[in-house]
Amino acid sequence: MSLEVRFLPARQGDAIWVRWGRGRQLMIDMGTEQTGRRIAERLKALPEDERRFDLLVITHVDSDHIGGVLTCVADADPAIPGLVFDDVWFNGWEHLHGDPVPPPDEVPGLEGMGPAQGERLAGWLREQAWNNAFDRSPVVLEAGDPHRVELPDGLTLTVLGPTQARLGALIPTWREEVEIALAKGLLEEVSPGLEPFGSANPPELESKVDLELLAEKPSPKDSSKTNLTSITLLLEWRGRRILLTGDASADDVAAALASSGLPAPVELDLLKLPHHGSRQNLNRDLVEAVDCPYWVFSTDGTTFRHPDAPAVARLLAWGRHARPTLGFNVPSTFNEWWRNEDWRALFDYDVEYGDETEGLTVSFEPA
């Protein structure tokens, strides 16, 4: 019996398939709409009795997280036979205001969810188990007592974000942000210009001083209101801890860890980098808040050239764990830089790469 975390190829997005125990499984995001079609083919290849999931989590409304849920599940026609999600966690329009969504037999209509991809998803979700673990109310970090959900065969999920304040801040720009997400989903090969590009060239690193200078390079904080509403989850299974951060703010994740009640630094077995390794979503506070041997980047570098070199440098310069491993779900121009043997010897780290078909799978036995 093991815990398996697979970071599927998802273009610039996330699609994380978690399996554990006796046939239990959950999915967190499904990448872009193109990714969702590929996941659908994977699911169809399973025996029908293996298509039941304990949980589907859609961390937030950006198209490289929500788009694949639309093409694989919500908009699928015909639906994949036997595909069932016992619960779906997603913060919709009502949740931004702190309200629960009504149960299916009390739904007056489909209006009120917001436009674009959120609206498309709502039409499906209103007939599903939607945030049932939270009585159909928002999935948020509760002050002083993070919400813990026990799943079968020993898996526990602790919600470390977003806060209700982060959801509320999204209200004025909900329509604008979701329309941008829709545009991104339709134009996966074209930059929408939502944030600065990363560098197209590898950094010059000849010493540990160079690495430290790169790590200290100033970066703006992520100001995307959609990213800051990401559902952040701590998965715990038989002595193992996995932190999955969506596109959350480094400050928010570090603050949530500090208030989690876990001893500092929090010992993790794996952390998936927020926002695909953007320098805007990683700072010293978050790096030093954990002791983690394995850091995962989920991106092929499309559009934004992630991971940003300063973000990787921060892990290597400030990380607490001796000789960490950098895991990349697929090879790309911008993560192949870190395969450099001289750098690996000088900065004392390892790398692992998934492939363009299967992605990267990391497995854990009970501790």
N, C-alpha and C positions, 0 to 999 in steps of 0.2 A: 504494500500500500504506500503510495507516494503522493506528493503534491507536484503537479506539472503546470507551469505557466508558459504559455506559448504566445509570443508577440508576432502576430501574423503580418505579412507584407500588407501595408495599408497606405501606400504612397506617403504623403507628408503627415498622415494621421495615426490614430491608435486603433487597434483591434486586438483585444487580449482575451484569450480563451484559457480558462482555468479549469483543471480537472483534479479531482482528489477522491480519496476513499473508494467506495464501491460504486463506481459509475456516476458519481456526482459531477456536475459541471455548471459553470456560469460564464457569461460573456460580458466584457466591458468594452463598449463602443464597437463599431464595425467599420471605421475608416470612411473613405469617400464612397460615393454611389457606385463607382466602378469596383471598389473593394467588396461592397455588399453583394454584388452579383457573383463574385468569386467565392465568397463565403457560402452563398446559397448552393453553389455546386458542391462544396465540401459537405454541407449538411445532407444534400440529396444522396451523396455517396455512402452515408451512414445507414445502417439498418434502421428501419423506422422506429424500433423500440429504443434506439439510442439518441433520439432527437428531443428528448425532454431536458430542459435546463431549470435548475433551481432559481436562477436569477439572470436578468438582463439589466445592465446599468448603462444609461446614456449620460455621460458625465456633464455635457453641456451642449449648446445648440450650434456650435461651429460645424461646418459641413464635413470636415475631415474626421469628425467623431459621430455625427448623427446621420450623415448621408447614406452610409451603408445599411443602417437600420431600415431606412425607407425602402431601398431597392430589394433587400433580402427578406424583409418581414412585412412592414406596414403597407407597401404598395404592391407586394408580390401578387401576381395573378396568373396562374392559380397559386394559392398558398402551398407551402411545402407540407406534404402529408405528415402528420404526427409531430410537427414542430410546436412545442408548448413551452412557455416561460411561466413558471409558477408565480413570479412577481417581476415587475418592471419598475426600476427606479429612474425617474426623470422629473426634473423640476420645470413645470410648465407655467403658463400665465397666472393661474390662480395662486400658485405657490410663491410667486414673486411678492404677493401681497400677504403671504402667511396663511392663506386659506387652503382647506382641503378641496380636492375635486369630488363632486358627488359620485355615488356609486352608479353603475350602469343603469339600474332601473329608475334612477331619479334624474337622468340627464335630460334637460329640456331641449337641447339642440347642440350643434357643434360650434356655435359662434363663441368668441371670447378668448380663444387661445393664442391669438397672435397669428401673423401671416407666415408665408413661406414654409420652410421645413418644419418648424414647430407646429404649424397648423396641420400640415399633412400627417405628422406623427400623431397629433391629438385625435384625429378621427379614428385611428386604430386603437389608441391607448384607452379611450373612454369605454371601450368594451372589454378591456383586459383587467387583470390584477395590476393596479397602478399605485405604486408606493404603499402597498398593503401593509408592509412591515411598519409603516408610520401612520396607519389609519388614513391613508390617502392624503396626508398632509405633507409639507415639504421635507425633503431629505437634507438636513442641515446639522451643523455642529451646535449642540445644545450647551449653553453656558454651564460650566462646572461639572457636567456629567455627559460625556460623549455617548451617543446612542450606539449600543452594541446589539448586533443581530446574530443569533446562533443558527447556523445551517446544519443539515445532517452530516454525520460522519466527522464531527469535530472541527468544522471551519467556522471561525468567528470573524465578522466584519465590524469594524469600528469606524463610524463616520467622523472624519476630521475636517470636513469642509463641504460646502461653503457655509458661512454664517447667514442668518436671515438678513442682516444688513447688506451683505453682498448681493443677495437676490433682489432686495428692494432697490438697490442702486441701479439695477438693470431696467427698471420699469420705464424711465423716460426714453431709453434708446432701444427698447425691445424690437420694435418694428424695423428700425434702421439696421440693427446688427443682424437680425435674422435674414433680411433681404440681402445683406452682404454675404452671409453664409450661403444662401441659395446661389448667388452669383459665383461664389468660389466653387461650389459643387458642380456647376455647369461648365466652368472654365478651369478644369483641374490643371491644365498645362500653362495657364497664363497667370502672371502675378496680379493680384488685385491691389498691390501697393499698400497693404494694411500695416506693414512694419518695415524697417530697413532691412535690406538684404545682408546676409552674412558675407564674409570675405570669400572671393572666388579663388584665393591662393592660400596655400598653407603658411602658417607662421614660421618665422626663423627662430628656432629654438636650439641653442648650442650649449646652454648651461641651465642650472636650476635658477639662477638669477633671471634669465630670460623667461622661464616659466612663471616665476613669481610676478614679474612685471606684466605679463599677459593676464594673469589671474586678477591683478589689481586694476586692470583697465576699466575705467568707469563705464557703466551701462545704465540706460534709463530703465525704470521699472515698467513692467507690462501694464498698460492702461486699458486694455480691452475688457469691457465690462462682462462680455460673455466668458472669456477665459477665467475671470475671477470668480465665476459662479460654479466652477468645476466641482463635481462630487469627488472628494478625496477619501480613499479607503485604506485602512490598515487591515490586512488579512493575516489572521493567526491560525496556525494549524500545527498541532502536536510539537510545540516548541519552536516553530518557524514563524518569522514575521516578514511580510511583503508589503511595501508601501507603494500604492499606485496613485499618482497625483493629478491625472488629467493634464490640464493646462493651468494649474493653480499658481497663485503668487507664492514666491519663496517665503515672504514674510508671513503669509497666512499659514503655510504648512509648518514653519518653524514655531509659530505661536501655538498652533494646535498640538504639536508634539510636546511643547513645554507644559501645556495644561492637561495632558493626557493621563498623568499620574504614573507614567513609566519612568524608571530611573534614567537620568541624563548622563552621557549621551544615550539615546535610544538605540538598542542593539537591533539591527535589521539583518536579514539574509539577502534582501534585494530591494532596490529602490528604482522605480521607473522615473526618469527625469521629467520635471514639469515642462510642458510645451516643447517637447522634442529636443531639448538641449539648447533652448534659446538663452542667450546671456541675460535677457530681461527677467528671467524667471528662476535664476539661481544666484544665491549670494553666500557669503561666508557664514551667516547665521544658520542657514539650512544645512550646509555641508558639515558644520561642526556640531549640529544638533544630533547627528546620528553616527553610529559606528557601523559601517556597511562595507562588505567585501565585493559587492556586485552591483554595478550601476548600468541601467539599460536605457538606450536611446532608441526611440521608435520613430524612424523617418528615413526616407530615401533621398532627402535633400531637395526635393521638388519645391520650387517657388522661393523658399526662404534660405536655402543653403544651410540648413541645420544639420548637425549640431554646430553651434558657434564655438570657435576655438577658445575664447576666453572662458566659456562655461566648462569645457573639458579641463582647461588649465586649473580652474578653481578646485575641481575634484582632486586632481593630482597634487596640487600645492597644499591644500588645506585639509584633505581627507584624513581621518583618524586611522583607517585600516591600512596595515602594511600590505603592500603590493595588491591593490584592488584590481578587479577585472572590469573592463569596459565592454559591455555587450551591445552589439548593433543588430537590429532585427534583419536588415538587409545591407549588403555592401553598397557604397555610393562614393562618388568623387570626394565628398567632404568628410566622410569618416575613414576612408582608406588612408588618409594622412597619418592616422594614429597607429597604423600597423608598423610604422617605421621602427626597425629593430634597434637603432641607436637610441631613439627616444625611450623605447621600452626599457632598455638597460639603464639609461641615465635617470629616468624618472620613476623606475621601479613599478611597473604595472604590466598587466596582461590584457589581451583583447580576444574577443570571440565574435564571430560573425555568423548570422543566419544566412539563408539563401533566398533568392527572389521568388521561389515557389512556396517553401514551407515556413519561412521566417526563422525566428530564434526560439528554441525551447529550452527552458531551464527547469530541472527537476530537483526535488528535495525529498529525502527520506526523513522520517521523524527524527527530531534532535535527540 
